[in-house]
Amino acid sequence: MKVNVSDISGCTKEVEVEVPAEAVQAKVDEIYKTILKEAKLPGFRKGKAPMDVIKKQYKSNVREEMVQRHLPVYFRTALSMTATKIEPVADPQITHLQFEEGSAMKFVATIEIKPAFTLKEYKGLKLKKENTKVKDDEVEKALDGMRDQLAEFIPVEDRAAKDDDLAVIDFEGKIDGKPFDGGKANRYPVLLGAQGLLKDFETNLIGMKKGETKTFKMKFPEDYGKKEVAGKEAEFTVTLQEIKVKKLPPVDDEFAKKAGQTETVKELREKLETQIKSRKEAAERSKMIEQIGEKLIADHPFDIPVSLINMEQQRLVQQGVERLKQQGIDVNKLNKDQQKDFVEKLRPVAQKNVQMALIVEKISAAEKIKCEDADFDAYVAKISQNVNQPADAVKRYLQSQGNLESIKEWIQYEKSLDFLIAQAKVEAA
């Protein structure tokens, strides 16, 4: 086999391959013999058709098998014959393919490899970090949020609706005298002041009394989510069925048991302080990683394989689509310009992610940072705790998904980032 490698750019190579005619024909003959054993042709018993008939009938099938199945094998063999080890980061692009029975197979494979670069200084990076001490008012705010979640709403009869009341209403809206989709509901709960509905709509409910009916006009904002009503004026008729006042539970040990699964209010406050501290630390870690990324990327300019950028961009797009779904947005309903803008904005992010990953991978190798069994077990244990499932069951599930290697790569990446943070010079922001 003849192999010639040419450098196209810092991370792109062309591999010219020529497979000897004898080797090609031997493989072709082998395929024909396999076909002959199974072929069922009119007028011939199974496996008894003449070879010249088989060759005429199945020539295109043989070509397809040679190209789809055996060419990749020839390509991998060619790479193993090169003087230096070549590891493509994605499937090759095959061009200039020449294949005829009885002749040598020739093709050119364009491949991308990880770029070669020299690590600059990565220890002692100057980072800024904000204080993560938890203040008393932050704990109180968290407690207030828990009280809101457990609040009761008690009916009141003798006064008009005001902010923080829960108004239960029937309403019907019309535009140009005609009903519109989503413009009618019965016993619809509205927490006044929370702006669950449009502000102008809620404002008209303030001051109404139980049993009262009111008709008013309001204009939908120009940027309203439903295009069919955006910017249009609607007339609503509203009947206030009930007014309920929010009653917050007292902060006592009973509340602590119900809201925080702790025995006392003191334990609940300590639990909340720990949770807030953990969130703050995670947020500051993310900020420091951003700073590390900016410094490492600026100090390590190199060509990035386009295929890796494409794969990362695709991952980010899928991730973004899932987030939009969770927000109730169907990406397929966006117009072409919006979809294009959505995808294109992720391109520079993908490029930075890939460049950062390649740099950190090299640092991992230099510092001999790996995902050890204990690291993986800790990862599984954390998931086990979050989903309330046995660790063995979590591990079996991850194995069944076939992504253990990618998980271990991610753990190694995170360990390397922790190493860089530990080695950094951290100053108060």
C-alpha positions as CSV (number, residue, x, y, z in Angstrom):
1,M,0.0,0.0,0.0
2,K,1.3,3.4,-0.9
3,V,0.6,6.3,1.5
4,N,1.5,10.0,1.2
5,V,0.6,12.6,3.8
6,S,0.5,16.3,3.1
7,D,0.0,19.2,5.6
8,I,-2.8,21.5,4.5
9,S,-3.0,23.6,7.7
10,G,-2.1,23.3,11.4
11,C,-4.8,20.8,12.0
12,T,-5.7,19.5,8.5
13,K,-3.9,16.8,6.5
14,E,-4.4,15.1,3.2
15,V,-3.7,11.4,3.1
16,E,-3.3,9.9,-0.4
17,V,-3.8,6.1,-0.4
18,E,-3.2,3.6,-3.2
19,V,-4.2,0.0,-2.5
20,P,-2.5,-2.6,-4.8
21,A,-4.7,-4.1,-7.5
22,E,-4.0,-7.6,-6.2
23,A,-5.3,-6.8,-2.7
24,V,-8.3,-5.1,-4.1
25,Q,-9.2,-7.9,-6.5
26,A,-8.7,-10.5,-3.8
27,K,-11.3,-8.7,-1.6
28,V,-13.7,-8.3,-4.6
29,D,-13.5,-12.0,-5.4
30,E,-14.2,-12.8,-1.8
31,I,-17.3,-10.6,-1.8
32,Y,-18.5,-12.2,-5.0
33,K,-18.0,-15.7,-3.5
34,T,-20.1,-14.7,-0.5
35,I,-22.8,-13.4,-2.7
36,L,-22.8,-16.5,-4.8
37,K,-23.5,-18.7,-1.8
38,E,-26.6,-16.8,-0.9
39,A,-27.8,-15.5,-4.3
40,K,-31.3,-16.6,-5.6
41,L,-31.5,-15.9,-9.3
42,P,-34.3,-17.0,-11.6
43,G,-33.4,-20.3,-13.4
44,F,-30.7,-21.3,-10.9
45,R,-30.6,-23.1,-7.7
46,K,-29.3,-21.2,-4.6
47,G,-25.5,-21.0,-4.8
48,K,-25.3,-22.5,-8.3
49,A,-25.5,-19.5,-10.6
50,P,-22.5,-18.9,-12.9
51,M,-20.0,-16.4,-11.6
52,D,-20.2,-14.3,-14.8
53,V,-24.0,-13.9,-14.1
54,I,-23.3,-13.0,-10.5
55,K,-20.8,-10.4,-11.5
56,K,-23.1,-8.8,-14.0
57,Q,-26.0,-8.8,-11.5
58,Y,-24.2,-7.6,-8.4
59,K,-21.4,-5.4,-9.7
60,S,-22.9,-2.2,-8.1
61,N,-23.4,-4.1,-4.8
62,V,-19.8,-5.1,-4.7
63,R,-18.7,-1.5,-5.4
64,E,-20.9,-0.2,-2.6
65,E,-19.5,-2.7,-0.2
66,M,-15.9,-2.0,-1.1
67,V,-16.5,1.8,-0.6
68,Q,-18.7,1.7,2.4
69,R,-17.1,-1.2,4.3
70,H,-13.6,-1.9,3.1
71,L,-12.3,1.6,2.2
72,P,-12.4,2.7,5.9
73,V,-10.3,-0.3,6.7
74,Y,-7.8,0.6,4.1
75,F,-7.8,4.1,5.4
76,R,-7.1,3.0,9.0
77,T,-4.3,0.7,7.8
78,A,-2.8,3.6,5.9
79,L,-2.7,5.7,9.0
80,S,-0.9,3.0,10.9
81,M,1.8,3.0,8.3
82,T,2.7,6.7,8.7
83,A,5.9,7.7,10.4
84,T,4.1,9.7,13.0
85,K,0.9,8.7,14.8
86,I,-2.1,10.4,13.2
87,E,-5.4,10.5,15.1
88,P,-8.3,12.1,13.2
89,V,-10.8,13.9,15.4
90,A,-13.7,13.1,13.0
91,D,-14.5,10.9,10.0
92,P,-12.4,11.7,6.9
93,Q,-13.7,13.4,3.7
94,I,-13.0,11.1,0.8
95,T,-12.3,12.6,-2.6
96,H,-10.7,11.5,-5.9
97,L,-11.9,8.0,-5.5
98,Q,-10.8,5.6,-8.2
99,F,-12.1,2.0,-8.1
100,E,-12.4,-0.5,-10.9
101,E,-12.2,-4.2,-10.6
102,G,-8.7,-5.4,-11.5
103,S,-7.1,-2.0,-10.8
104,A,-5.7,-0.4,-7.7
105,M,-8.0,1.6,-5.5
106,K,-6.9,5.2,-5.0
107,F,-8.4,7.9,-2.9
108,V,-7.6,11.0,-1.0
109,A,-8.7,11.4,2.6
110,T,-8.9,14.9,4.1
111,I,-8.7,14.7,7.9
112,E,-8.5,17.0,10.9
113,I,-6.3,16.3,13.9
114,K,-5.8,18.0,17.2
115,P,-3.6,21.1,16.8
116,A,0.0,20.9,18.1
117,F,0.8,23.8,20.5
118,T,3.1,24.6,23.4
119,L,1.6,25.2,26.8
120,K,2.3,28.6,28.2
121,E,2.2,29.4,32.0
122,Y,-1.1,28.1,33.5
123,K,-0.3,28.2,37.2
124,G,-0.6,31.3,39.3
125,L,-3.3,32.9,37.1
126,K,-4.7,36.0,38.7
127,L,-8.4,35.6,39.4
128,K,-11.1,37.6,41.2
129,K,-13.7,36.1,43.5
130,E,-16.5,37.8,45.4
131,N,-17.2,37.1,49.1
132,T,-19.5,34.2,49.5
133,K,-20.4,34.8,53.1
134,V,-24.1,34.4,53.7
135,K,-25.9,37.4,55.2
136,D,-28.8,37.1,57.6
137,D,-31.2,38.9,55.2
138,E,-30.5,36.3,52.5
139,V,-31.6,33.5,54.9
140,E,-34.7,35.5,55.8
141,K,-35.5,36.0,52.1
142,A,-35.2,32.2,51.6
143,L,-37.5,31.7,54.6
144,D,-40.0,34.1,53.2
145,G,-40.0,32.2,49.9
146,M,-40.8,29.0,51.7
147,R,-43.6,30.7,53.7
148,D,-45.0,31.9,50.4
149,Q,-45.0,28.3,49.0
150,L,-47.0,27.1,52.1
151,A,-49.3,30.1,52.3
152,E,-53.0,29.5,52.6
153,F,-55.6,31.7,50.9
154,I,-58.6,32.6,53.2
155,P,-61.8,33.9,51.6
156,V,-62.8,37.5,52.6
157,E,-66.2,39.0,52.0
158,D,-66.3,42.6,53.2
159,R,-63.8,44.5,51.2
160,A,-62.5,45.2,47.7
161,A,-59.6,43.4,46.0
162,K,-56.1,44.8,46.5
163,D,-52.5,43.8,45.9
164,D,-51.4,40.4,47.2
165,D,-55.0,39.2,47.1
166,L,-55.9,36.1,45.1
167,A,-58.8,37.1,42.8
168,V,-60.8,34.2,41.3
169,I,-62.4,35.6,38.2
170,D,-64.5,34.7,35.1
171,F,-63.5,36.7,32.0
172,E,-64.2,36.9,28.4
173,G,-62.3,39.1,25.9
174,K,-63.2,40.2,22.4
175,I,-61.3,42.0,19.6
176,D,-63.5,43.9,17.2
177,G,-66.4,42.2,18.8
178,K,-65.1,38.7,18.2
179,P,-63.8,36.2,20.7
180,F,-60.2,35.1,20.4
181,D,-58.2,32.1,21.4
182,G,-57.3,32.2,25.1
183,G,-59.6,35.1,25.7
184,K,-62.0,33.3,28.0
185,A,-61.8,31.4,31.3
186,N,-63.9,30.5,34.3
187,R,-62.7,30.6,38.0
188,Y,-59.3,31.8,36.9
189,P,-56.9,32.6,39.8
190,V,-55.0,35.8,39.7
191,L,-52.5,36.8,42.4
192,L,-52.8,40.6,42.2
193,G,-49.5,42.4,42.0
194,A,-47.5,39.3,40.9
195,Q,-48.1,40.2,37.2
196,G,-49.1,36.7,36.2
197,L,-51.3,38.5,33.7
198,L,-50.7,41.8,31.9
199,K,-50.3,44.8,34.3
200,D,-53.2,46.7,32.7
201,F,-55.5,43.7,33.2
202,E,-54.6,43.3,36.8
203,T,-54.9,47.0,37.5
204,N,-58.6,46.9,36.4
205,L,-59.2,44.1,39.0
206,I,-58.0,46.3,41.9
207,G,-61.0,47.8,43.8
208,M,-63.6,45.2,42.5
209,K,-65.8,43.4,45.1
210,K,-67.0,39.9,45.2
211,G,-69.9,39.3,42.7
212,E,-69.1,42.5,40.8
213,T,-68.9,42.5,36.9
214,K,-66.8,45.1,35.1
215,T,-66.1,45.8,31.4
216,F,-62.9,47.5,30.3
217,K,-60.7,48.0,27.3
218,M,-56.9,47.4,27.1
219,K,-54.3,47.1,24.4
220,F,-52.0,44.1,24.1
221,P,-48.3,45.1,23.9
222,E,-46.7,45.1,20.4
223,D,-44.3,42.4,21.5
224,Y,-46.9,40.1,23.0
225,G,-46.2,36.4,22.7
226,K,-49.3,35.6,20.7
227,K,-48.9,37.4,17.4
228,E,-52.6,37.2,16.5
229,V,-53.5,39.6,19.3
230,A,-50.2,41.6,19.7
231,G,-50.7,45.4,19.4
232,K,-54.5,45.0,19.3
233,E,-57.1,46.5,21.6
234,A,-59.4,44.1,23.4
235,E,-62.6,44.5,25.4
236,F,-62.8,42.3,28.5
237,T,-65.8,41.5,30.7
238,V,-64.8,40.3,34.1
239,T,-66.8,38.9,37.0
240,L,-65.0,38.6,40.4
241,Q,-66.2,35.4,42.0
242,E,-63.9,35.3,45.1
243,I,-61.4,37.3,47.0
244,K,-58.9,35.4,49.0
245,V,-56.2,36.9,51.3
246,K,-52.8,35.3,51.7
247,K,-52.1,33.9,55.2
248,L,-48.4,33.1,55.8
249,P,-47.5,30.3,58.2
250,P,-45.6,31.2,61.4
251,V,-41.9,30.4,61.4
252,D,-41.9,27.7,64.1
253,D,-40.7,24.1,64.5
254,E,-43.8,22.8,62.9
255,F,-43.1,25.0,59.9
256,A,-39.5,23.7,59.9
257,K,-40.6,20.1,59.7
258,K,-43.1,20.7,56.9
259,A,-41.0,23.1,54.8
260,G,-37.4,22.0,55.3
261,Q,-37.7,18.5,56.8
262,T,-35.7,19.6,59.8
263,E,-36.7,19.3,63.5
264,T,-36.2,23.0,64.5
265,V,-36.2,26.5,63.0
266,K,-32.5,26.7,64.0
267,E,-31.7,23.7,61.9
268,L,-33.7,25.0,59.0
269,R,-31.8,28.3,59.1
270,E,-28.5,26.4,59.1
271,K,-29.7,24.3,56.2
272,L,-30.7,27.3,54.2
273,E,-27.4,29.0,55.0
274,T,-25.5,26.0,53.7
275,Q,-27.6,25.8,50.5
276,I,-27.1,29.6,49.8
277,K,-23.4,29.3,50.5
278,S,-23.2,26.3,48.1
279,R,-25.0,28.2,45.3
280,K,-22.7,31.3,45.8
281,E,-19.6,29.1,45.7
282,A,-20.8,27.4,42.5
283,A,-21.6,30.8,40.9
284,E,-18.1,32.2,41.9
285,R,-16.5,29.0,40.6
286,S,-18.2,29.5,37.2
287,K,-17.0,33.1,37.1
288,M,-13.4,32.1,37.9
289,I,-13.6,29.4,35.1
290,E,-14.7,32.2,32.7
291,Q,-11.6,34.2,33.8
292,I,-9.4,31.1,33.3
293,G,-10.8,30.5,29.9
294,E,-10.2,34.1,28.8
295,K,-6.6,34.0,29.9
296,L,-5.8,30.5,28.5
297,I,-7.4,31.2,25.2
298,A,-5.6,34.6,24.8
299,D,-2.3,32.9,25.6
300,H,-2.8,29.9,23.3
301,P,-3.8,30.9,19.8
302,F,-4.0,28.0,17.3
303,D,-6.1,26.6,14.5
304,I,-9.1,24.7,15.7
305,P,-10.5,21.7,13.8
306,V,-13.7,22.8,12.1
307,S,-15.3,19.4,12.7
308,L,-14.9,19.8,16.5
309,I,-16.5,23.2,16.3
310,N,-19.4,21.8,14.3
311,M,-20.0,19.0,16.8
312,E,-19.9,21.4,19.8
313,Q,-22.2,23.9,18.0
314,Q,-24.6,21.0,17.3
315,R,-24.5,20.0,21.0
316,L,-25.2,23.6,22.1
317,V,-28.1,23.9,19.6
318,Q,-29.7,20.7,21.0
319,Q,-29.1,22.0,24.5
320,G,-30.7,25.3,23.6
321,V,-33.7,23.7,22.0
322,E,-34.3,21.7,25.2
323,R,-34.2,24.8,27.3
324,L,-36.7,26.5,25.0
325,K,-39.0,23.5,25.3
326,Q,-38.9,23.8,29.0
327,Q,-39.9,27.5,28.6
328,G,-42.8,26.4,26.4
329,I,-41.2,27.6,23.2
330,D,-41.3,25.4,20.1
331,V,-38.1,26.3,18.1
332,N,-39.8,25.0,14.9
333,K,-42.3,27.9,15.2
334,L,-39.5,30.4,14.9
335,N,-39.1,31.9,11.4
336,K,-36.0,31.1,9.3
337,D,-34.2,34.3,10.3
338,Q,-34.8,33.6,14.0
339,Q,-33.6,30.0,13.7
340,K,-30.5,31.1,11.7
341,D,-29.7,33.8,14.3
342,F,-30.2,31.2,17.1
343,V,-27.7,28.8,15.5
344,E,-25.2,31.4,14.4
345,K,-24.9,33.0,17.8
346,L,-23.7,29.7,19.2
347,R,-20.8,29.4,16.7
348,P,-18.3,31.6,18.7
349,V,-19.3,30.0,21.9
350,A,-18.6,26.6,20.4
351,Q,-15.2,27.7,19.1
352,K,-14.2,29.0,22.6
353,N,-15.5,25.8,24.2
354,V,-13.4,23.6,21.9
355,Q,-10.3,25.7,22.3
356,M,-10.6,25.7,26.1
357,A,-11.2,21.9,26.1
358,L,-8.0,21.3,24.0
359,I,-5.9,23.5,26.3
360,V,-7.2,21.9,29.4
361,E,-6.8,18.4,27.9
362,K,-3.1,19.2,27.4
363,I,-2.8,20.5,31.0
364,S,-4.4,17.3,32.3
365,A,-1.7,15.3,30.5
366,A,1.1,17.5,31.8
367,E,-0.2,17.2,35.4
368,K,-1.2,13.6,35.0
369,I,-4.8,14.4,36.0
370,K,-7.2,11.6,35.4
371,C,-10.6,10.4,36.3
372,E,-9.9,7.8,39.0
373,D,-12.3,5.1,40.1
374,A,-13.0,7.1,43.3
375,D,-13.9,10.2,41.2
376,F,-16.4,8.2,39.1
377,D,-17.9,6.6,42.2
378,A,-18.3,10.0,43.8
379,Y,-20.1,11.2,40.7
380,V,-22.4,8.2,40.8
381,A,-23.1,8.7,44.5
382,K,-24.1,12.3,43.9
383,I,-26.5,11.3,41.2
384,S,-27.8,8.5,43.4
385,Q,-28.6,10.9,46.2
386,N,-30.3,13.4,43.8
387,V,-32.6,10.8,42.1
388,N,-33.0,8.7,45.3
389,Q,-31.9,5.5,43.6
390,P,-29.2,2.9,44.6
391,A,-25.7,3.7,43.3
392,D,-25.5,0.3,41.5
393,A,-28.8,1.1,39.6
394,V,-27.4,4.5,38.5
395,K,-24.2,2.9,37.3
396,R,-26.0,0.2,35.3
397,Y,-28.2,2.9,33.7
398,L,-25.1,5.0,32.7
399,Q,-23.5,1.9,31.3
400,S,-26.6,1.1,29.3
401,Q,-26.5,4.6,27.8
402,G,-23.0,3.9,26.5
403,N,-21.6,7.3,27.6
404,L,-19.2,6.3,30.4
405,E,-16.2,7.5,28.5
406,S,-17.7,11.0,27.9
407,I,-18.6,11.2,31.6
408,K,-15.1,10.3,32.6
409,E,-13.7,12.9,30.2
410,W,-16.0,15.5,31.8
411,I,-14.9,14.5,35.3
412,Q,-11.3,14.8,34.3
413,Y,-12.0,18.2,32.7
414,E,-13.6,19.4,36.0
415,K,-10.7,18.1,38.1
416,S,-8.3,20.0,35.9
417,L,-10.3,23.2,36.3
418,D,-10.3,22.7,40.1
419,F,-6.5,22.2,39.9
420,L,-6.2,25.5,38.0
421,I,-8.3,27.3,40.6
422,A,-6.3,25.8,43.4
423,Q,-3.0,27.0,41.7
424,A,-4.4,30.5,40.9
425,K,-3.8,33.7,42.8
426,V,-7.3,34.7,43.9
427,E,-8.1,38.2,44.9
428,A,-11.2,39.7,46.3
429,A,-13.5,41.2,43.7
